[in-house]
Amino acid sequence: MELHSDEAGMRAALAEAQAAGAAGEVPVGAVVVRDGIVLGRGRNAPVASHDPTAHAEIMALRDAARQLGNYRLDGCTLYVTLEPCAMCSGAALHARVARVVYGAAEPKTGAAGSVLDLFAETRLNHHTRIVRGVLAGECSALLAGFFQQRRRENQAAARAAHPLRDDALRTRDAAFAELPGYPWVPHYASDWPSLQGLRLHYVDEGPRAAPLTWLCLHDTAGWSYGWRHLLPVFLAAGHRVLAPDLIGFGRSDKPKKPAFHTLENHRRILLDLLEQADAQRCVLVLQGGAGPLGLTLPMAAPERFAGALLLDTWLDAQSGVRSPAQGPAYAAPFPDAGHRAALRAFAAMNAPDPALARATRMFWRDQWQGRMLAFARRRGMKEMQMLVEGIRGCPPPRLLSDEELVEPGAGVALQAVEYFGAS
């Protein structure tokens, strides 16, 4: 069959892309054509071949080179359904391909104009002409359909692995799609006795044998999204991060009735997380209303903790009132009143049992062996000073702006890494 138009060449590439998708690969296809004759065909195959170079373009170029008995593909056109990456663009240039015609743009890795344009580099000794957007709608639709199906399959698998209790709600995954600055792979647990069949979500990034593990507990109106500026700094230092969504928050299940939300229930879950994750050399990071819960953890497992980072937090509920972070990303887990039961319940829960609060104060005053670092707003400085005065070895709080404490940034993380990394 002879192909005498760019549309015909792209339809041949689309047939290869459809075959790739049917095989479970990302549906990208390519053909190499000269004088209307298809010389090479290729489809994505990195998964099946265990080969990171097995992109559709590379496979088509190899096939054409075998047919011609020459790695130079002078006078040929490479048709591909998705804009080539840097590897495939380099291969096309090295093969002296005359033209590259692609369908859908690739805004994340495209090297033919989207992210960079290797073909426009004037210092190279060969110049390939680029034609963009041929049958772009059909090429894009094929990719979109593939990834939608994959998401549905993944969600079905997750539901089967972690069934939803009748008396709980679960925010749809779509609410968390495309969140800026939050690329972390979700981890789930539902089989720990403390969870009572509820699904807990947590971020677990970095090596298990890291010199420090940062256990980040969000404020009582937030979720793990609030740590997105700190995580890259901690990870760049070679550390590990555990950032759970408390039950009732974020991606975790949300009991319909507030009775579940007792400090002891949440405390047992977090202690199970420490054990199941085998968290060692932890720095406890507490923001705002996480204090009454989080400050009780080290005395139950002192061998797991090396330090604590306090961000405008407190032990007694009446000691602090702070403005929660705002915006669609923070509201995403709570689409209606039913999903917000935990927000209402935590106000009462954060008045700790007097005996537990007394034991917590005595532990931090007399038995704590780790390092401490505290930050406070100007209007919360008095309360923070009162808290740290009762903690063994804690230096005076450092001052930060309201904005930096509502949504902690890289500056806080850099100070913390320097401080705790020197211990």
GUVOLUM-440882 format. One record per residue (C-alpha): residue in one letter; x, y, z. Coordinates in steps of 0.001 Angstrom, whole numbers. Layout:
<recs>
 r       u       v       w
 A       X       Y       Z
...
</recs>
This chain:
<recs>
 r       u       v       w
 M       0       0       0
 E    1340    3389    -989
 L     791    6487    1161
 H     743    9794    -658
 S    -407   12272    2007
 D     490   13200    5572
 E   -2993   12228    6713
 A   -2566    8742    5215
 G     831    8395    6907
 M    -640    9417   10257
 R   -3494    6933    9912
 A    -912    4183    9435
 A     805    5391   12610
 L   -2555    5442   14427
 A   -3088    1778   13547
 E     232     992   15255
 A    -794    3100   18264
 Q   -4071    1188   18601
 A   -2152   -2092   18573
 A     138    -774   21311
 G   -2843     185   23459
 A   -4433   -3247   22954
 A   -1193   -4769   24265
 G   -1320   -2634   27416
 E    1310    -121   26325
 V     780    3636   26091
 P    -818    3958   22626
 V    1832    5643   20506
 G    2579    4450   16984
 A    4981    5409   14198
 V    5801    4567   10578
 V    8702    5521    8310
 V    7715    6303    4712
 R    9721    7071    1556
 D    8193    7686   -1844
 G    4825    6567    -500
 I    6150    3167     652
 V    6126    2159    4320
 L    9662    1033    5175
 G    9326     696    8928
 R    6612     284   11557
 G    6827     756   15311
 R    4643     852   18378
 N    5369    1570   22018
 A    6762   -1530   23751
 P    8922    -541   26759
 V    6785   -2503   29236
 A    6699   -5809   27365
 S   10326   -5594   26219
 H   11723   -4245   29496
 D   13485   -1676   27327
 P   13308    2057   28111
 T   14354    2868   24529
 A   11484     896   22935
 H    9476    3963   21940
 A    7396    3780   18772
 E    9758    6069   16832
 I   12848    4034   17742
 M   11137     793   16735
 A   10053    2262   13375
 L   13516    3695   12665
 R   15151     338   13443
 D   12717   -1483   11183
 A   13314     929    8301
 A   17095     749    8719
 R   16937   -3065    8505
 Q   14824   -2873    5356
 L   17269    -492    3682
 G   20432   -2060    5074
 N   21562    1408    6117
 Y   21113    3449    9262
 R   20922    6606    7161
 L   17273    7208    6236
 D   17740    9970    3685
 G   14532   11200    2059
 C   12288    9472    4627
 T    9408   10863    6660
 L    8760    9685   10214
 Y    5066    9794   11157
 V    4328    9486   14885
 T    1096   10010   16811
 L    2736   11862   19713
 E    5410   14556   19676
 P    8823   12866   20005
 C   10838   13047   23219
 A   14493   14110   23276
 M   15712   10527   22747
 C   13541    9928   19700
 S   14208   13381   18265
 G   17929   12734   18531
 A   17558    9364   16817
 A   15605   10932   13928
 L   18282   13600   13488
 H   21070   11017   13610
 A   19269    8936   10961
 R   19067   12011    8688
 V   15285   11773    8436
 A   14018   14461    6081
 R   10711   15156    7845
 V    9007   14371   11152
 V    5216   14617   11179
 Y    3469   14237   14537
 G    -108   14345   15762
 A    -625   15254   19434
 A    1674   17667   21271
 E    3413   16401   24425
 P    3579   19327   26893
 K    5666   17421   29467
 T    8464   15829   27410
 G    8002   17005   23813
 A   11314   17901   22134
 A    9893   19213   18862
 G    8652   22518   20215
 S    6628   21917   23395
 V    9355   21712   26056
 L   12338   22286   23780
 D   12961   22112   20029
 L   15965   20017   19075
 F   15017   20332   15430
 A   15477   24108   15588
 E   19040   23831   16904
 T   21086   25598   14221
 R   24409   24209   15459
 L   23487   20664   14402
 N   24765   19500   11009
 H   21417   18087    9847
 H   18075   19811    9806
 T   14814   17901    9750
 R   11573   19637    8832
 I    8718   19402   11333
 V    5001   19209   10569
 R    2804   19488   13669
 G    -779   18600   14522
 V   -1769   16151   11745
 L   -4898   14323   13016
 A   -4078   15783   16436
 G   -7629   15303   17719
 E   -7713   11582   16949
 C   -4213   11048   18343
 S   -5065   12917   21553
 A   -8382   11097   21965
 L   -6674    7717   21726
 L   -4238    8647   24492
 A   -6933   10224   26673
 G   -9162    7160   26380
 F   -6295    4868   27324
 F   -5426    6798   30473
 Q   -9077    7174   31494
 Q   -9499    3418   31267
 R   -6302    2856   33241
 R   -7527    5215   35995
 R  -10855    3368   36144
 E   -9060      38   36454
 N   -6747    1374   39161
 Q   -9683    2823   41073
 A  -11579    -458   40824
 A   -8533   -2333   42108
 A   -8179     125   44982
 R  -11849    -274   45907
 A  -11502   -4047   45879
 A   -8372   -3894   48038
 H   -9872   -1347   50452
 P  -13687   -1691   50482
 L  -15637    1278   51804
 R  -17540     834   55063
 D  -21273    1539   54908
 D  -20954    4227   57573
 A  -18126    6111   55865
 L  -17560    8312   52839
 R  -14615    8444   50434
 T  -13791   11524   48366
 R  -13618   10669   44672
 D  -10133   10407   43165
 A  -11131   12994   40560
 A  -11140   15654   43289
 F   -7380   15192   43682
 A   -6459   15093   39992
 E   -3983   17627   38658
 L   -3214   19216   42028
 P    -292   21613   41539
 G    2958   20626   43239
 Y    1628   17323   44631
 P    3061   14446   42559
 W    3451   11962   45402
 V    2323    8362   44918
 P    -536    7527   47334
 H    -159    4703   49847
 Y   -3143    3107   51557
 A   -3822     830   54519
 S   -7092    -536   55868
 D   -6170   -3824   57568
 W   -4577   -2533   60775
 P   -6791   -3237   63820
 S   -6729     445   64778
 L   -8311    1424   61443
 Q  -11433    -699   61981
 G  -11716   -1227   58219
 L  -11320    2445   57290
 R   -8818    3367   54567
 L   -5891    5544   55617
 H   -3908    7474   53025
 Y    -305    8505   53593
 V    2664    9787   51639
 D    5815    7691   52064
 E    8760    9047   50100
 G   12509    8569   50428
 P   14722    5647   51535
 R   13668    3562   54534
 A   17246    3663   55834
 A   17411    7470   55642
 P   19285    9340   58392
 L   16042   11122   59333
 T   12333   10434   58796
 W   10014   13445   58930
 L    6595   12483   60350
 C    4387   15383   59223
 L     978   15780   60899
 H   -1313   18320   59261
 D   -3448   20936   60969
 T   -7032   20102   61894
 A   -8405   21941   58854
 G   -5844   20655   56347
 W   -4415   17490   54865
 S   -1059   16242   53550
 Y   -1208   18627   50573
 G     -68   21352   52966
 W    3420   19824   53147
 R    4126   20039   49408
 H    6703   22831   49773
 L    8646   21054   52529
 L    8766   17559   51036
 P   11145   18336   48141
 V   13649   19894   50549
 F   13538   16938   52937
 L   13879   14464   50065
 A   16727   16400   48451
 A   18616   15989   51730
 G   18318   12208   51384
 H   15679   11928   54100
 R   12372   10043   54289
 V    8929   11635   54688
 L    5764   10111   56168
 A    2756   12409   55798
 P    -585   10776   56653
 D   -4050   12152   56110
 L   -5773   11608   59434
 I   -8975    9589   59146
 G  -11645   12079   58108
 F   -9224   14190   56069
 G   -7665   14264   52610
 R   -7723   10953   50728
 S   -8494    8962   53881
 D  -11991    7621   54568
 K  -14424    9882   56374
 P  -16741    8328   58989
 K  -20207    9802   58729
 K  -20605   10088   62491
 P  -18233   12176   64613
 A  -18103    9566   67395
 F  -15104    7866   65760
 H  -12965   10943   66275
 T  -11389   10440   69667
 L   -7802   11294   70413
 E   -7130    7697   71416
 N   -8448    6295   68105
 H   -6245    8613   66064
 R   -3287    8046   68377
 R   -3464    4262   67919
 I   -3584    4673   64139
 L    -485    6876   64092
 L    1401    4488   66364
 D     447    1666   63992
 L    1748    3750   61077
 L    5104    4158   62822
 E    5315     422   63393
 Q    4084    -693   59980
 A    6411    1740   58201
 D    9260     834   60597
 A    9918    4540   61010
 Q   13258    5267   62680
 R   15074    8477   63681
 C   11832   10452   63292
 V   11464   14198   63477
 L    7872   14889   64525
 V    6479   17828   62522
 L    3337   19372   64016
 Q    1257   22143   62550
 G   -1384   24070   64499
 G   -4063   21850   65968
 A   -2036   18662   65428
 G    -290   19361   68751
 P   -2717   17762   71232
 L   -2542   14510   69241
 G    1024   14551   67963
 L    2734   15532   71203
 T    1439   12323   72813
 L    3260   10052   70341
 P    6927   10186   71430
 M    6229    9073   74979
 A    4576    5896   73595
 A    7533    5095   71296
 P   10513    7223   72416
 E   13010    4970   70616
 R   11605    6045   67240
 F   12027    9815   67706
 A   15102   11998   67303
 G   13502   15443   67212
 A   10404   17578   66920
 L    9582   20579   64734
 L    6708   22680   66078
 L    4902   25071   63742
 D    2669   27373   65781
 T    1193   24422   67637
 W     -32   23819   71170
 L    -891   21094   73662
 D   -4144   22485   75048
 A   -6957   23276   72614
 Q   -7577   26723   74087
 S   -3968   27787   73575
 G   -4105   28537   69870
 V   -6419   29764   67140
 R   -5003   30038   63645
 S   -6328   30663   60152
 P   -6391   27515   58001
 A   -4938   27525   54510
 Q   -7497   28391   51844
 G   -8104   27444   48217
 P   -9650   24708   46055
 A   -6919   22165   46857
 Y   -7628   22409   50594
 A  -11374   22170   50022
 A  -11070   19228   47590
 P  -11420   16447   50214
 F  -14598   17983   51667
 P  -17165   18381   48856
 D  -20199   18507   51174
 A  -21257   18577   54820
 G  -21122   14787   55166
 H  -17438   14756   54267
 R  -16728   17465   56845
 A  -17656   15509   59982
 A  -14017   15385   61129
 L  -13648   19160   60861
 R  -16501   19564   63326
 A  -15403   16718   65608
 F  -11772   17746   66030
 A  -12658   20937   67878
 A  -14003   18841   70753
 M  -11461   16035   70365
 N   -8520   18387   70775
 A   -9347   18976   74412
 P   -7137   16139   75683
 D   -7906   13957   78660
 P   -6439   15763   81705
 A   -4466   12692   82815
 L   -3012   12193   79330
 A   -2183   15890   79029
 R    -429   15792   82402
 A    1580   12705   81429
 T    2494   14360   78122
 R    3788   17498   79861
 M    5847   15429   82286
 F    7385   13417   79443
 W    8484   16493   77501
 R    9772   18207   80639
 D   11652   15300   82229
 Q   12242   12468   79738
 W   12545   13915   76241
 Q   16030   13193   74806
 G   15761   14606   71277
 R   16288   18007   69689
 M   13583   20644   69302
 L   12920   23508   66920
 A    9857   25765   67170
 F    8386   28487   64950
 A    5609   30901   65855
 R    3755   33905   64486
 R    4158   37180   66333
 R     638   36975   67777
 G    1176   33345   68778
 M    4650   33844   70238
 K    3524   34077   73862
 E    1682   30749   73726
 M    4574   29053   71939
 Q    7062   30359   74487
 M    4940   28931   77285
 L    4912   25540   75527
 V    8650   25348   74800
 E    9577   26463   78315
 G    8105   23172   79461
 I   10123   21084   76975
 R   13551   19836   77874
 G   16290   21353   75712
 C   14030   23441   73462
 P   15514   26772   72333
 P   13315   29891   72051
 P   10874   29897   69117
 R   11879   31466   65817
 L    9583   34084   64325
 L    7818   33557   61007
 S    5026   35376   59169
 D    1413   34230   59228
 E    1681   33123   55587
 E    4755   30966   56245
 L    3032   29139   59081
 V    -354   28697   57407
 E    1395   27038   54457
 P    5004   26177   55476
 G    7529   26810   52738
 A   10973   25765   51658
 G   12571   28328   53987
 V   11231   26503   57048
 A   12358   23172   55625
 L   15889   24413   54906
 Q   16276   25698   58456
 A   14974   22408   59814
 V   17294   20291   57665
 E   20279   22370   58754
 Y   19278   22208   62430
 F   18375   18528   62736
 G   20939   17340   60201
 A   23698   18743   62397
 S   22724   16580   65337
</recs>
